[in-house]
Amino acid sequence: MEEKTNPVYSRNIIDFVAVANEFCKYAERASEVNGNDLLKILQRILPLLYIKASLLPELEPFFEDKNEKFVTESDWNKIHDTLKNKFGKADDFLEIYDDELTEPDIPVACSLAENMADIYQDVKDFLLLYQTGTDEVMNDAVWECRLNFENIWGQKLVNSLKAIHRFIYSGESVGLEENEEKGNNEKRNTSEWFISKRQREFRDNEQSLSE
């Protein structure tokens, strides 16, 4: 079998695809993971994603038109809202470096969920384009992904990782487990109250009929 020599099949790109898939998988299934565990998972995945993205080759685009986009605003909102809920009080953090800062050294409020959703959007679009199997489309997907990494989401990743590190080693919890347990207890108590009430009503009716 003839070995493919096209750079879109290079080891560095294949490695990035593997890590990008893992990142997107956890972003899409965040509702199934405990918030504190999710932060620890991201603590391990984000450095790999950064390293592998930094090793993507510099390619020239084939097409003049922009790449097709797959992640919709609805998709972004779903990822963002789920992550924001999971991160709890870990979601908000202050950051000195921000592209929108007009004055340096003034911290601005940032959101882990927003950063992760932005990274997800670019990475997921890349993966779906790369999976087409068309060399030219795959080439332009790599080209755009590297460009966006350099200018947009690479910095968001670094900022987020710093915030995740600080929160994990602060010893704090995202603070959702207690609320979730309380909510479950409230639901359970309400259910028990409702059943008991219906049982009392049934017994009263039975007694009335017997009289």
Backbone bond lengths (Angstrom), bond angles and torsions (degrees), N, CA, C in turn:
res aa  C-N    CA-C-N  psi(-1)  N-CA   C-N-CA  omega(-1)  CA-C   N-CA-C  phi
1 M - - - 1.464 - - 1.525 109.26 -
2 E 1.338 116.09 131.44 1.456 120.46 -177.51 1.520 110.40 -72.24
3 E 1.304 116.16 130.67 1.456 120.71 -178.35 1.524 110.35 -74.64
4 K 1.330 116.87 135.66 1.455 121.13 178.46 1.519 108.84 -74.21
5 T 1.344 117.00 129.86 1.459 121.41 -179.65 1.523 111.91 -108.94
6 N 1.322 117.07 -4.32 1.457 120.76 177.75 1.529 109.16 -59.38
7 P 1.332 118.27 133.47 1.473 120.28 -177.77 1.525 114.31 -60.50
8 V 1.321 118.72 -20.04 1.471 119.75 -179.75 1.520 111.43 -68.82
9 Y 1.348 116.84 -11.72 1.470 120.89 177.41 1.535 111.40 -105.00
10 S 1.313 116.55 15.07 1.465 119.99 -177.73 1.529 110.95 -68.50
11 R 1.312 114.85 158.60 1.460 121.41 -177.52 1.526 111.46 -60.43
12 N 1.326 117.45 -40.30 1.459 120.17 -178.20 1.522 111.90 -62.55
13 I 1.317 116.96 -37.95 1.465 120.27 179.33 1.523 110.47 -71.93
14 I 1.314 117.09 -42.61 1.465 120.96 178.68 1.524 110.73 -60.58
15 D 1.333 116.57 -40.45 1.462 120.54 178.05 1.526 110.93 -64.22
16 F 1.337 116.06 -40.73 1.462 119.26 178.66 1.521 110.89 -64.43
17 V 1.318 116.89 -40.92 1.463 121.30 178.66 1.528 110.37 -58.33
18 A 1.329 116.96 -42.36 1.469 121.14 -178.66 1.530 111.20 -62.63
19 V 1.326 116.72 -46.23 1.466 120.31 -179.13 1.531 110.61 -70.13
20 A 1.325 116.52 -39.35 1.463 120.79 178.75 1.526 110.81 -61.43
21 N 1.315 116.68 -38.79 1.465 121.23 177.12 1.527 110.99 -61.37
22 E 1.335 116.41 -43.05 1.459 120.50 179.35 1.524 111.24 -63.80
23 F 1.317 116.14 -43.77 1.467 120.00 179.17 1.528 110.87 -60.06
24 C 1.333 116.73 -47.26 1.457 120.88 -178.72 1.531 111.25 -66.31
25 K 1.314 116.47 -35.71 1.460 120.00 179.26 1.524 110.70 -61.32
26 Y 1.325 117.49 -45.61 1.457 120.18 -179.50 1.530 111.73 -71.58
27 A 1.328 117.58 -33.18 1.460 120.41 176.81 1.527 110.61 -64.69
28 E 1.321 116.02 -40.46 1.463 121.08 -177.83 1.530 112.73 -76.22
29 R 1.321 117.04 -24.23 1.458 121.05 -178.19 1.527 111.73 -111.94
30 A 1.316 116.15 24.44 1.463 120.72 -176.80 1.519 112.22 -61.18
31 S 1.317 117.35 -29.57 1.467 120.46 -178.81 1.523 112.05 -63.81
32 E 1.351 116.78 -19.03 1.460 121.19 -177.61 1.523 112.90 -92.09
33 V 1.343 116.52 -3.40 1.466 121.02 -173.08 1.521 110.36 -116.57
34 N 1.328 115.82 139.44 1.459 121.97 174.05 1.528 109.65 -59.40
35 G 1.336 116.95 140.82 1.453 121.29 -175.78 1.518 114.32 -57.85
36 N 1.333 117.80 -43.61 1.457 120.99 178.62 1.520 111.63 -66.04
37 D 1.329 116.38 -38.72 1.467 120.40 177.98 1.523 110.68 -66.63
38 L 1.334 116.10 -36.93 1.464 120.04 179.91 1.523 111.13 -63.19
39 L 1.316 117.26 -39.62 1.468 120.59 177.19 1.527 111.19 -62.07
40 K 1.332 116.60 -39.97 1.470 120.45 179.69 1.525 111.21 -69.14
41 I 1.333 116.41 -34.37 1.462 120.16 176.30 1.526 110.13 -65.16
42 L 1.321 116.38 -44.87 1.465 120.51 178.75 1.523 111.40 -65.69
43 Q 1.329 116.57 -32.90 1.463 120.82 177.29 1.528 110.96 -58.58
44 R 1.321 116.74 -30.41 1.467 121.35 -178.59 1.530 112.73 -92.35
45 I 1.336 116.75 -33.97 1.462 120.27 -176.19 1.526 112.60 -79.72
46 L 1.336 116.56 -40.99 1.465 119.54 -174.03 1.532 113.85 -59.93
47 P 1.345 119.65 -42.98 1.469 117.88 176.64 1.529 112.75 -60.79
48 L 1.331 116.74 -38.90 1.463 119.93 177.73 1.520 111.02 -64.82
49 L 1.337 115.66 -41.85 1.464 119.80 179.73 1.524 110.29 -62.16
50 Y 1.320 116.43 -39.85 1.464 120.82 179.23 1.532 111.02 -64.91
51 I 1.320 115.49 -48.15 1.472 119.92 -178.53 1.527 111.19 -60.96
52 K 1.342 115.97 -47.55 1.459 119.69 -177.27 1.526 111.59 -67.15
53 A 1.334 117.39 -35.09 1.462 120.09 177.68 1.531 110.88 -67.64
54 S 1.336 115.79 -36.64 1.470 119.56 -179.93 1.521 112.19 -67.69
55 L 1.342 116.93 -18.47 1.469 121.38 -179.46 1.533 113.01 -96.36
56 L 1.329 116.60 1.30 1.473 118.49 177.43 1.529 109.28 -63.27
57 P 1.325 117.46 137.25 1.468 119.93 -177.83 1.531 111.65 -69.94
58 E 1.322 115.18 153.55 1.465 120.45 175.76 1.529 108.37 -83.89
59 L 1.319 115.85 110.06 1.459 121.77 -178.97 1.520 110.22 -112.51
60 E 1.315 115.43 159.35 1.459 121.12 174.69 1.523 108.60 -100.54
61 P 1.342 117.97 138.27 1.464 119.89 -178.45 1.526 112.51 -69.55
62 F 1.337 115.04 147.81 1.463 120.97 176.72 1.528 111.38 -85.82
63 F 1.319 115.43 -40.76 1.455 120.73 -172.23 1.522 111.73 -103.06
64 E 1.335 115.89 148.98 1.458 120.92 175.97 1.523 111.00 -81.54
65 D 1.329 116.35 -30.48 1.455 120.35 -179.51 1.531 110.56 -72.14
66 K 1.322 115.41 155.61 1.449 120.39 178.39 1.527 110.53 -70.83
67 N 1.311 115.33 154.37 1.461 120.45 177.88 1.527 110.89 -66.45
68 E 1.321 115.20 150.21 1.457 120.87 176.56 1.523 109.75 -67.21
69 K 1.345 115.83 143.35 1.463 121.62 178.65 1.527 109.56 -109.68
70 F 1.314 115.33 141.04 1.463 120.88 -177.02 1.533 112.72 -116.00
71 V 1.313 116.59 -35.58 1.467 121.03 -178.12 1.523 108.80 -75.49
72 T 1.320 116.46 116.67 1.458 121.86 -177.86 1.528 110.82 -87.46
73 E 1.320 115.13 170.48 1.465 119.72 175.81 1.520 110.86 -60.84
74 S 1.331 115.79 -36.60 1.462 120.44 177.95 1.526 110.92 -64.06
75 D 1.346 116.67 -41.42 1.467 121.28 177.80 1.527 110.04 -61.95
76 W 1.329 115.11 -44.77 1.474 119.96 -179.66 1.523 110.35 -60.90
77 N 1.322 116.35 -46.52 1.467 120.68 -178.83 1.526 111.70 -61.82
78 K 1.321 116.24 -39.00 1.462 120.18 -179.78 1.529 110.74 -64.06
79 I 1.325 116.49 -46.07 1.467 120.95 178.02 1.530 109.79 -62.92
80 H 1.312 116.09 -47.69 1.464 121.22 -178.03 1.526 111.66 -59.70
81 D 1.322 116.93 -49.29 1.461 120.55 -175.69 1.528 111.80 -65.63
82 T 1.333 115.98 -39.69 1.466 119.48 178.58 1.522 110.95 -64.45
83 L 1.330 116.24 -45.76 1.459 120.45 -179.77 1.521 111.54 -65.61
84 K 1.313 117.05 -41.83 1.466 120.44 179.94 1.524 110.37 -59.79
85 N 1.317 116.48 -41.02 1.461 121.03 178.32 1.537 110.92 -65.61
86 K 1.329 116.67 -40.91 1.461 121.09 -178.55 1.532 112.14 -70.70
87 F 1.325 116.69 -37.35 1.464 120.20 -177.35 1.525 112.40 -73.07
88 G 1.323 117.09 -24.28 1.458 119.99 178.52 1.517 112.30 55.37
89 K 1.321 116.32 -130.36 1.462 120.27 -176.99 1.528 112.43 -74.59
90 A 1.325 117.78 -5.07 1.466 120.59 175.94 1.523 111.59 -82.67
91 D 1.331 117.59 -9.50 1.471 120.16 -172.38 1.520 112.52 -68.72
92 D 1.320 117.69 -42.01 1.467 121.12 -176.26 1.524 110.97 -87.10
93 F 1.314 115.59 133.59 1.464 119.78 175.30 1.517 109.48 -149.78
94 L 1.318 115.38 159.73 1.458 121.41 178.84 1.514 110.16 -99.21
95 E 1.325 115.67 139.61 1.457 120.13 -178.18 1.524 109.63 -135.45
96 I 1.329 115.50 135.60 1.463 120.92 178.03 1.518 110.55 -77.00
97 Y 1.353 115.27 -46.09 1.468 118.63 -176.24 1.516 109.85 -87.21
98 D 1.323 115.48 121.39 1.461 120.46 176.85 1.526 107.78 -152.16
99 D 1.328 116.94 137.22 1.460 120.98 -177.56 1.525 112.88 -61.34
100 E 1.339 116.60 -24.69 1.455 120.16 -175.70 1.531 112.77 -92.22
101 L 1.304 116.59 0.48 1.466 119.05 -178.76 1.533 110.57 -69.97
102 T 1.322 115.36 130.82 1.462 119.59 175.26 1.526 110.85 -92.34
103 E 1.341 115.92 -23.87 1.463 121.50 177.58 1.524 108.92 -125.70
104 P 1.328 117.33 129.13 1.466 119.50 179.81 1.523 112.21 -70.94
105 D 1.310 115.17 162.60 1.461 122.86 174.58 1.529 114.05 66.32
106 I 1.307 117.49 17.17 1.460 121.15 174.94 1.532 107.28 -113.08
107 P 1.342 117.44 111.46 1.466 119.41 -176.92 1.525 112.10 -65.60
108 V 1.320 115.42 143.51 1.462 121.37 176.99 1.523 108.66 -122.05
109 A 1.321 115.82 153.02 1.463 120.92 178.91 1.519 109.84 -75.34
110 C 1.336 115.96 130.97 1.458 122.08 179.36 1.524 109.58 -127.10
111 S 1.315 116.30 167.10 1.462 121.46 -178.08 1.516 109.91 -129.74
112 L 1.330 116.04 126.78 1.464 120.16 175.54 1.520 111.13 -60.47
113 A 1.323 115.80 -43.53 1.463 119.94 -177.91 1.522 111.17 -61.22
114 E 1.329 116.59 -41.22 1.460 120.13 179.86 1.521 110.77 -66.04
115 N 1.329 116.97 -43.62 1.465 120.30 178.67 1.522 111.82 -62.81
116 M 1.339 116.18 -44.35 1.463 120.15 -179.38 1.530 111.37 -65.60
117 A 1.326 116.88 -37.92 1.460 120.47 178.74 1.528 110.77 -67.04
118 D 1.334 116.76 -37.53 1.467 120.51 177.36 1.524 110.97 -65.51
119 I 1.330 116.19 -43.90 1.466 120.20 178.10 1.518 109.99 -63.69
120 Y 1.326 116.03 -44.19 1.470 120.71 178.33 1.522 111.06 -56.31
121 Q 1.324 117.54 -44.18 1.451 121.20 -177.19 1.531 111.76 -58.68
122 D 1.331 116.28 -48.22 1.469 119.87 -179.41 1.524 111.87 -68.20
123 V 1.321 116.28 -43.81 1.459 120.57 -176.42 1.528 111.38 -69.10
124 K 1.323 116.71 -40.18 1.469 120.35 179.59 1.523 110.93 -66.42
125 D 1.323 117.01 -42.49 1.466 119.99 176.45 1.531 110.47 -59.70
126 F 1.329 116.14 -41.64 1.468 119.90 176.69 1.526 111.20 -59.31
127 L 1.334 116.71 -48.56 1.465 120.38 -176.74 1.528 111.95 -60.66
128 L 1.315 116.34 -42.75 1.469 119.87 -177.90 1.527 111.22 -68.23
129 L 1.321 116.95 -33.99 1.464 119.93 175.18 1.527 110.87 -71.23
130 Y 1.313 116.01 -42.53 1.464 120.20 -178.61 1.525 111.61 -64.09
131 Q 1.320 116.21 -32.94 1.458 120.45 -177.52 1.526 113.55 -76.41
132 T 1.342 117.12 -3.03 1.470 119.24 177.31 1.528 110.95 -66.52
133 G 1.344 117.10 -27.73 1.458 120.30 -179.86 1.518 113.90 81.74
134 T 1.324 117.11 1.72 1.466 121.76 177.15 1.523 108.95 -90.77
135 D 1.328 116.85 119.64 1.457 120.67 -172.13 1.523 113.18 -54.16
136 E 1.332 116.66 -44.89 1.458 119.73 -176.98 1.527 111.71 -66.01
137 V 1.325 116.68 -40.94 1.467 121.13 178.55 1.521 110.01 -67.13
138 M 1.326 116.45 -41.75 1.454 120.96 178.43 1.531 110.66 -62.78
139 N 1.313 116.21 -40.43 1.461 121.76 178.66 1.527 110.87 -59.46
140 D 1.335 115.89 -48.14 1.460 119.70 -177.79 1.524 111.86 -70.15
141 A 1.333 116.11 -28.12 1.464 120.11 175.83 1.527 109.96 -65.38
142 V 1.324 116.68 -43.50 1.463 121.34 178.24 1.524 110.24 -65.45
143 W 1.318 115.51 -44.38 1.472 120.67 -179.75 1.525 110.95 -57.59
144 E 1.344 116.72 -48.58 1.468 120.34 -178.12 1.528 111.73 -69.40
145 C 1.322 116.98 -38.66 1.458 120.64 -179.33 1.528 110.56 -62.42
146 R 1.321 116.72 -43.73 1.467 120.25 178.26 1.532 110.43 -64.23
147 L 1.319 116.38 -40.87 1.461 121.18 -179.94 1.535 110.63 -62.68
148 N 1.314 116.20 -45.63 1.462 120.58 179.63 1.530 111.72 -67.68
149 F 1.324 115.92 -34.88 1.466 119.94 176.52 1.517 110.30 -62.51
150 E 1.319 117.13 -45.19 1.459 121.51 -178.04 1.527 112.37 -66.01
151 N 1.323 116.34 -37.74 1.462 120.42 -170.06 1.531 115.39 -105.31
152 I 1.332 117.26 -18.32 1.465 118.29 -173.68 1.527 112.20 -129.73
153 W 1.332 116.31 -76.06 1.463 117.72 -166.26 1.520 115.22 -82.82
154 G 1.308 118.44 -13.90 1.461 119.66 175.37 1.523 110.91 -62.08
155 Q 1.333 116.28 -43.98 1.467 120.10 178.63 1.520 111.31 -69.09
156 K 1.336 116.94 -37.55 1.462 120.34 176.85 1.529 110.38 -61.10
157 L 1.325 116.26 -39.43 1.466 120.98 179.35 1.530 110.55 -63.43
158 V 1.327 116.32 -47.36 1.468 120.57 -178.81 1.532 110.69 -61.87
159 N 1.318 116.31 -45.21 1.467 120.05 178.94 1.523 111.08 -60.05
160 S 1.329 115.90 -43.17 1.465 120.97 -177.71 1.521 111.28 -67.31
161 L 1.318 116.96 -41.10 1.458 120.52 -179.47 1.521 111.00 -62.69
162 K 1.323 115.93 -38.80 1.469 119.73 178.00 1.534 110.40 -62.80
163 A 1.339 116.10 -41.70 1.464 120.62 179.50 1.526 111.09 -67.47
164 I 1.334 116.62 -40.02 1.467 121.20 178.74 1.526 110.40 -63.55
165 H 1.323 115.76 -44.52 1.471 120.58 178.63 1.527 110.16 -59.16
166 R 1.317 116.34 -47.51 1.465 120.58 -178.16 1.529 110.95 -61.09
167 F 1.333 116.55 -41.99 1.464 119.46 -176.71 1.527 111.78 -71.42
168 I 1.333 117.09 -44.26 1.465 120.27 -178.21 1.521 111.28 -59.15
169 Y 1.331 117.15 -44.18 1.453 120.69 -175.48 1.532 112.93 -88.72
170 S 1.325 115.71 4.50 1.464 118.98 172.54 1.523 110.49 -79.63
171 G 1.347 115.26 -15.43 1.451 119.96 -178.58 1.515 113.76 83.55
172 E 1.325 116.36 1.21 1.461 119.95 179.76 1.523 110.91 -80.71
173 S 1.326 115.04 165.73 1.456 122.36 174.48 1.515 108.18 -115.56
174 V 1.326 116.75 155.45 1.463 119.79 179.34 1.522 111.02 -63.49
175 G 1.341 116.62 -17.95 1.451 120.11 171.79 1.501 115.88 82.11
176 L 1.346 117.46 20.71 1.460 120.44 -178.63 1.515 113.18 -98.48
177 E 1.337 116.77 -28.16 1.465 119.82 -173.75 1.526 112.00 -59.72
178 E 1.339 116.37 -44.97 1.460 120.00 -178.65 1.524 110.72 -63.10
179 N 1.337 115.55 -42.32 1.456 119.35 179.99 1.523 111.41 -66.01
180 E 1.360 115.64 -40.19 1.456 119.42 179.40 1.524 110.39 -64.63
181 E 1.356 116.24 -41.87 1.459 119.63 179.72 1.522 110.76 -65.64
182 K 1.336 115.58 -40.03 1.454 119.76 178.47 1.513 110.79 -63.02
183 G 1.364 115.00 -41.78 1.450 119.17 179.31 1.513 111.76 -63.74
184 N 1.341 116.18 -39.22 1.465 120.01 178.53 1.521 111.05 -65.67
185 N 1.346 116.44 -39.99 1.461 120.03 178.72 1.518 111.26 -64.87
186 E 1.339 115.81 -39.83 1.455 119.58 179.04 1.525 111.33 -63.41
187 K 1.342 114.90 -41.26 1.458 118.67 178.03 1.520 110.77 -64.66
188 R 1.345 115.35 -40.91 1.454 119.38 -178.63 1.527 110.30 -66.60
189 N 1.331 117.05 -42.73 1.458 120.36 179.50 1.521 111.35 -65.22
190 T 1.305 117.19 -39.77 1.461 120.71 177.50 1.510 110.67 -62.11
191 S 1.326 115.42 -42.46 1.458 119.68 179.52 1.519 110.64 -62.60
192 E 1.344 116.02 -43.35 1.463 119.69 179.95 1.522 110.91 -64.69
193 W 1.330 115.62 -39.30 1.463 119.42 178.24 1.525 110.95 -63.19
194 F 1.327 116.79 -42.74 1.464 121.32 -178.31 1.523 111.15 -64.21
195 I 1.338 115.94 -44.75 1.466 119.96 179.79 1.525 110.26 -64.02
196 S 1.337 116.90 -44.31 1.463 120.49 -179.79 1.523 110.88 -61.03
197 K 1.311 115.25 -39.81 1.462 119.17 -179.98 1.518 110.75 -64.08
198 R 1.332 116.64 -44.41 1.464 120.25 -179.43 1.532 110.78 -65.11
199 Q 1.339 114.43 -37.24 1.470 118.03 178.93 1.532 110.79 -65.27
200 R 1.327 116.74 -40.40 1.463 120.01 178.16 1.519 111.05 -64.31
201 E 1.344 115.43 -41.54 1.454 118.81 178.60 1.527 111.18 -62.79
202 F 1.324 115.51 -40.75 1.461 119.90 179.61 1.528 110.99 -63.22
203 R 1.368 116.33 -43.23 1.455 120.24 179.16 1.531 111.27 -64.19
204 D 1.351 116.30 -39.43 1.455 119.94 178.74 1.520 111.87 -63.44
205 N 1.333 115.56 -40.35 1.469 120.32 177.92 1.513 111.24 -64.41
206 E 1.328 114.78 -41.25 1.463 119.53 179.39 1.533 110.23 -62.26
207 Q 1.334 116.18 -42.30 1.455 121.05 -179.00 1.527 111.30 -65.57
208 S 1.350 115.55 -39.50 1.461 119.72 179.03 1.513 111.45 -63.80
209 L 1.317 117.38 -40.46 1.452 122.02 -179.33 1.525 110.92 -67.10
210 S 1.344 115.95 -37.05 1.466 119.05 -178.54 1.512 111.26 -70.33
211 E 1.355 116.23 -28.14 1.450 119.91 179.67 1.532 111.28 -79.61
